[in-house]
Amino acid sequence: MKKFLLIFALVGVFVSCEKLLDELTKFEMDFNQTVVIPSSSGVDLPFDVFTPETETNSTAEFEVNDTRKDLIEEIVLRKLVMTVNSPEGEDFSFLESIIIYMSAEDLPEIKIAWNEEVSANPGEQLELVTTTEDLKEYIKKDTYTLRLKTVTDEFLSTDYEIDIATTFFVDAKILGL
């Protein structure tokens, strides 16, 4: 009976340590970009806006978290929030819909976030619905680009500068553990 309890206790300790190590292999990576939605003369017409290439610095970020690119198990977009930077005091009421796509070298473009019916009073911040797809191959690249497919429901007399903040959840192995 004592041997059984000892074995049971050791298994419990092993499982607890394994769960603790698994939690240590999870972290978040944040990226911030700025894009300009140009003033327009058309309404209800879809148009695309591209962000500049964003450097992932993934190798350095993985090293800080005691892992490497080859040990990444999954990367998922947890959050994407857009904020109107200028013109000051404006909001996203000009948007009818928005879809954001991600692309990286040698990878197909993928839909990562959207709001297909922006409310009439959305405010100066807009959080989009995000995909549950694994994006590890995109974030493991040195750079990626976002494409915003937008439809406006009003005339824009001035350019809108928009900040895009993304948070990616990373699940990796710590140096092979």
N, C-alpha and C positions, 0 to 999 in steps of 0.2 A: 504494500500500500504506500509506504514512504517513497519507494522508487517511482511509483506511478505519479505521485504528487510532485516529486522532483522533476521528472520528465515534463509533466504538464506545466510547471513553473518555468522551466527552461524554454519550452516552446513559446510560452506567453512573452517572455523577455525577448526572444528572437523576433517574434512578430512585431512587437512594439518598436524594437530598434529598426527593423526594416521599414515600418511606417514612418518613423522619424527621419530616416535617411531619404525616403521618398519625398517627404515634404521639403527637405533641404535642396532638392533638385528642381524646385519650382520657383520661378521668379517672373518679374514683369519687365518689359522693355517699352519705353515711351519714345515717341517721335512727334515732332511738331513741324508743320510746314505752313507756308503762306501761299495763297493763290489769289489772283485777281479775276473777278467776274466783270468783264468789260461792260461799259454802258452800251445800250442796244437800241435799235429802232423797232424791233419785232417783239411781239407778244405771242405766247403759246407756241413758240417754235423751239424745238430742242437744239441745243448747241453744246459743244464739248469745250472744256477748259482743262489744261494739263498742268500739273505741278512740275517744278524742276525735279531732276533726279534727287532722291534722298539717299544719303549715305547711311547704311545700316550700322557700320562699325561693329558688326555682329561678332567678329572674331575677338575683339577686345572685350565686348560685353560678356561673351561666353567665358573668357578667361577670368574675369572678375568674379564670376559665379562658379568657378572651378569646373568648367566643362569645355567641350570643343564642339565644332560643327557636326562632326560625325556621331556625337552622342545625343543629339537633339531627338527627342521622341515626337514632340508635337509643338506647334506654335499656333495659337488661336487669337483672333482679334477680339478682345474683350469689350473695347469701348472706342467710339469715334465721336468726337464732339467738335462741331464747327462753331466759331465765334466771329461775329462781325467786328472787324478791327476799325474799318472806316468805310463810309463816312460816319462820323461820331453821331451817336443817338439813333442810328438806323437798326433795323432788325431783318429777319428772314421772311417778312410778309410778301416780298417780291417773288419768292419761289413757289412754284406750283408742285414741282417734284424734283428729286435729285437721286442719282445713282452714282456710286463711286466704284471704279474698277482699279485693280492693281495689276501692274505688269513688271516684269524683270527680264533680264537677258536670257534668251533661249527658253522662256516659259510663256505659256498662253495667258492672255489677259483673263482675269477672274473678277467677278462681281463680289465686293467685300462689304458694302454698306449701302443703305438706301432709306428713303422716305418718299413714298410714291404719292402721298397726299399731305403736303405740308399745310398745317392749320392756318387760318387767317390771321391769328395773333401768336406767332411762335416765339417771339422774344429775340434777343440778340445772341442766344445760344441755341443750338439745335443738335440734339443727340440722335444719331441715326441707328436703325436696326442693323446689326452686324451678322455676318455669316458665321457658321459654325465649322466651316471648312478648315482643314489643316493648311496653314500658310508657311510651313517651315522652309520649303524650297525657295520661296520668295525672300524671306528675311535672311536666309543664309547667304544670299547673293550680296555683293558689295553695295549695290544700289537698287532702288526700285522707283517706279513712277506711278502716280495716281492720275486717273482721268475722271473728271466730274462731268457727267451727262446731266445737264440741267434744263428745266423748262421754267420760264418766268411767266407770271400772270399779270405783270404790269411793266410799263416802260421804265427802263433804268436811265436816268439822265446823267449819272456819274458812275465811275468804276467803284466796285465793292471789293475791299481787301478783306479776305477771309482767312482766319487761322484754323488749321485742322490739327487737332490733337488726337493721337491714337495711342492706345495701350494694348500691347500684345502680351498674352500669357504664354510663358515658355515652360515646357516640361522636358527635363533633360536628365541624363545620368551624370553623376559627379565622377569624373575620371574613371568611368567604367563600372561604378558600383551599381 
